[in-house]
Amino acid sequence: MHAFAAAPATSANDQRYLATLRTHWKANKSFPSLAKLADLLGMSSTGSVFEMVARLEEVGYLTRKDGRVAPGKRFFAYPVLGTVRAGVPQAASDDEFEFLSVEELLIREPNKTAMCHVRGDSMKDAGLLDGDVVIVETHSIVEPGDIVVAAVDGQLTVKYLRKTRDGAYYLDPANTAYEPIHPRTSLDIVGLVTGSFRTLKKQRR
């Protein structure tokens, strides 16, 4: 797991600026120019913006690319509240929080990564449910026993990759209600499934 250590201390004002920047990025996937950042953050001058950017850049929240402000790695990191039990509740920890980036956790090779929506319940016993999104690492070496996204006879699916005793590859579901799929004409591996996620509650509009 790629996790960030506890976030460096920042002032209350810088935390408010960071919250505004995150909200703006969520909506626009970009930042305005430094001059317009002053208006966005309620600052009186671009000099104050430069100072704020320098402080947040020093601790990894922001960076600069081609003269413009861009998110740093910590910009996308969120506090980890610790370990939570699914059984008997436990006392909350007073330990210092660590910070974790969802992308750092799920994405191993950014330039080889794609995502697919899961439809159906043929992989439910592997923990992949209808509506989940799987992380697919393309052009990766796969072995029997791996969960893969594959095109079998021209149809895309997610299944376990298996191999018969005579060396023929086939696809195996993780649900006894479904039969293994033995390709009739072709079996092409799109990529290795390295992770998944799901949204439990949709955002309210």
Helices and strands as residue ranges (DSSP letters): H 12-28, H 34-41, H 46-58, E 62-65, E 68-71, G 73-76, E 77-80, E 98-101, H 102-106, G 110-112, E 113-117, G 124-126, E 133-138, E 147-152, E 155-163, E 169-172, E 187-197
